[in-house]
Amino acid sequence: MAANFEHYKIFYYVARYGSFTKAAELLYSNQPNVTRIIRILESELGCTLMNRSNRGITLTEEGERLYRRVAAAFEQIELGEEEVRQSAALESGTVVIGASETALHLYLMEILRTFHEAYPGVRLKIYNYSTPGAAKAMKEGLIDLAVVTAADEKELEGAADHVVLVKTFYDVLIAGSRLEYLADQKNELKDLAQYSLIILERHTSSYEFYSQFYLENGLTMRPDIEVATADLILPMVEKNLGIGFLPYELAEQALEEGRVFEIPLKESIPERRICMLYDTKREIGAAGRRFREMVVTRA
């Protein structure tokens, strides 16, 4: 490039407003300096770019050609500056979130509502993953952050450089009306093997959690019905298709209304965790950083 960026900037303002004086005012400069820069630019390019007369400034044919190119470039720069300004002010931008279904319903949904009300110009992209799937998406840079369930933080080691515990919860074992009698006493896990077990499908954190829970109690988990999403467990239990484990918060209303019944266990179901994963090495926009802060603040 023969001339430097500032020379083209001054040329753009003079050509756009047809005035050395107006260009100098907008650029916080003075008319002699603007005139000098235009002369330098013409010398460097080896042609006349502007004709000066008492009636003002007109562009030569070469000046018109240059202005078309320079104007397009500066308009793109101005658009870029506006986009950056809006993003920094959280008037625009995108946050890409990976979430396991349980984490979404137990923790993330309210934060999403609050964030969207506060920053309606920011787009939210939410992808439903199993916990292992979300960890893989983080490694591949497909999402800005993930909010997932886990037995403990060790399960998530290596998935991201930051693992933040945001909530703990516990599950209950529930049954429909035909098995209401199971709610009258504490039951051993082995005695419940005769009943159909409904659980989230393989390769999910919940499936692995309960497989381990059964093993720790000397049993092998053999589910009869595997479902793709946790919100299918409650209606299936309610329709007496089997028994199932569900976070208490998701089962609470149905328990209170007597649509399902808790099966007390002699074995203690371990507490579970909801964690946020993110990489500080991955650059994300102002909107993503703000959303991450809201997740941590609510923890």
N, C-alpha and C positions, 0 to 999 in steps of 0.2 A: 504494500500500500504506500503510494507516494507521499501522501499527507497523513498527519496524525488524526486521531478521532476528534479532537477538539476543533480542528479546522473544519471538518465535515459538519460538526454540530453547529458551528456558527453559520456556515453556508446554508444549512437546512432552515435555520430560524430567519435569516435574511430573505431567502427565497419564499418561505411560507408566508411571511407577513409583508413582503415587498417593501421593507424599510430597514435601513441600517439603524436608525434611531430606536425603532420598536424592538429589534433584535437585541441591541445593546441593553435596553431596559429589562427585557425578560431574562437575559443572561447575566445581569448584575455586572455589566461591563460599561464601556464608553464607546461612542461612535468612532473616534479615530482608531481605537484598537480593533474594532470589528472590521473597519475598512482595510486596515493593514493586513489582517488575517486573510480576507478575501483575495487581496493582491498576491499574497504569498501562495495561496492555493492555486490561483490562476497561473502563477509562474511555475509551480511544481508540475501542473498538468499540461502546461504548454498551450493554453488556449484561454480565450475570454469567456467567462461564464455569465457575466451580467453587463447589461448596457445601462449606464446611468444618464438620466436626463432631468430636466426640471419637473417633468411629469411623474418622476419616480423611477423605479427599477423594473426592468424586464429581463427575462432570461434569454440568453442566446440559444441556438439549437443545441449546442453542447451542454449548456446549463440546464436545459429542459431534460435532456437524457440523464444527466447526473442526478438531478433532483428526483426524478421518478425512482431511481434506485435508492438514493439516500433516504427519501421520505418513507419508502416501504420498510427500510431497516429501522428507522427511528420510531415508526408507529408500532413495530413489533417490540422494541425496547420499552416503549411507554406501556404497552399492554402487559409485558412481563413485570414491570414495576408495580402496576396496579394489582396484578394477581398476587405478587409477593406481599404487598401492603394488606390486601384483604385476608390473605392467609395468616399473616402475623396478627391481624386484628380478630382472627377467628370468624371472619365473614364468609370464608370459603375454605376449601381444602377437603381432604378425604382421610378417614380413619379406617383401616382394614383390620378387622378383629376376627380371630378364630376362637370359638367357644364350644365347649362340650355342652350337651343339652342340659344336664343337671346344673352346671354352673350358670348357664343362661337363665334358667327359671328361678334358681335359689338366690342369685346374687346380682347378675349383670343387668337384668331387665329394668330394674328401677334406675340404675345409673344411666342406661341408654336413654330412658325417658327424660331424666333431668338434663342430660347433656344436649339432647335434641331441642328441648325447650329453650335452653340458654343460648345455643349456637345453631339456629335453624339453617344457616347457610352451609354448614359442614355436612358433607355426604358421609353416611355410615355404610360400610360394607361388612356384613356379618356372615361368616361361614361356619357351618356346623361341622365340627370334627369330633372324633373320639379323642381322648387324651393323647394316645400315641400319634394320631394323625395331626393334631395341632402342634406337637413337638416337632414333627417332620416338616410341617409347613413353616415353622419358625426357622429351622435350619436352612431351608431352601429360600428364605427371604420372601415368602409369599404373603405374609401378614405382618402387621406392625407390632402386634402383641397377642397373647392368648390368655384366656381365663378358663381353667380346666379343673377337674376333680382329680384327687390323688389320695392314696392311703397315707402318704407322708411325702415331705419334700425330697427325700432321697430318690423316690421313684422318678423324679423329674430332672435329676442331675444330668448335665450335659445337653439338655434341651435348649437352654439359653444361659446367658451369663448372669441373669438375675431371676430368682424365683422368690416371689413375695407371697406369704400366707395372708389371705384376705378374709377367710371365714372358715369356721369349723361347723360340722353338722353331723347328725346321726340318723341312721335308718331304722325303720321298724318293719317287721314282717306282718303282712296283712292278709286277711281272708274275707271271702264273701259270706252271705247269709247262711249258705248250706253248711259252712264250717264254723259257725258262730260258737259252737261248744268248745272250740280250741282256745277261746279267749278266757275260759273260766279257770285255767290253771297254767302253771309254767310247763313248757314242753321241752324235751330234749330234741336237738336237731336231728338225731338219728331216727327218732320216732316219726318225723315228718316226711321221711323219704317216700312214703306211700302216696303222698299228695303231689299233684302236678305242680312243678315249679316254673314260674314265669320270670324271665330275667333278660336284661339287655344282651344283645348278641355278642359273640366272640370278638376279640380284638378291641374291646372297650375297657376302660378303667374299671367300670362296675363289674364286668364279668371276671376280670382278673382278681379284683378285690374279694369277691365271694368264692371264687375257686380256692384262694388262699385261706379264707376263713373256714371253709369246709375241711381243707387239708390239716389246718392247725387243730381241728377237733376230731382228727382221725377218720375223716369221711371224704368221699369223692363227690363233687357236685355233678349232678346229672339233670340238667334242666329239660323240661318237656316242651316248653315254648320259649323261643328266643325272639325278641322284638327289636326293631331297628331304633325306636325312640322310647324314652322313659315315659312319655305321656300316654303310651298304650297300656302300660302295666295296670294302672288304676281301673280303667273301664273293664279290662279283661278279668281282673280279680272280682270286681263288682258283679260281673256276669257269671261268676262261679266257674271260670275256666281253670283256676288254680290259685296257688298262694304266691306272693311275690314280695320282694324287698323294695322299699321306696323311702326316700327321705321324708322324715316326719312332716316337714313343712308342706310337702306336696300332698300328703295324705290327710293332713289335719282336718280340713273341712269335711271330707267324706267320713272320717272317724266320728266327728262331732254329730254329724247327721245320721249316724248309724247305717250308712250305706256299706261300709266295710268295718272289720274288727281287727284290732291288734292281737297278734298271737304272741304271748309272753314266752321268752326263751330263757332256759337256764344258762345257756352260753351268752356271754356278753359280746354284742356286736361292736367292733372297734369304731372309734370316732373317725370321720373322714374329713378331708380338707379341700378347700377351693383355693387355688393359687393363680397368681398372674405371672406369666413368663414374658420377658422382653430382653432385647439385646441392646446395650448402650453403643455397641459398634455399628448398629444399623441406624442410618440417618432417617428420622421421621420428621414430619412437619409439625408446626406449632399446634395444630388440632390434635394430632396424635399424642403429643407430650401433655397437653391439657387433659385429654381423656385418661391417660395413664395416671396423672395426679389425682383425678377424681376417684379412680378405682382404689388407690392407696389410701386416700383421705377417708373413705367410707369404711375402710377395714377396721 
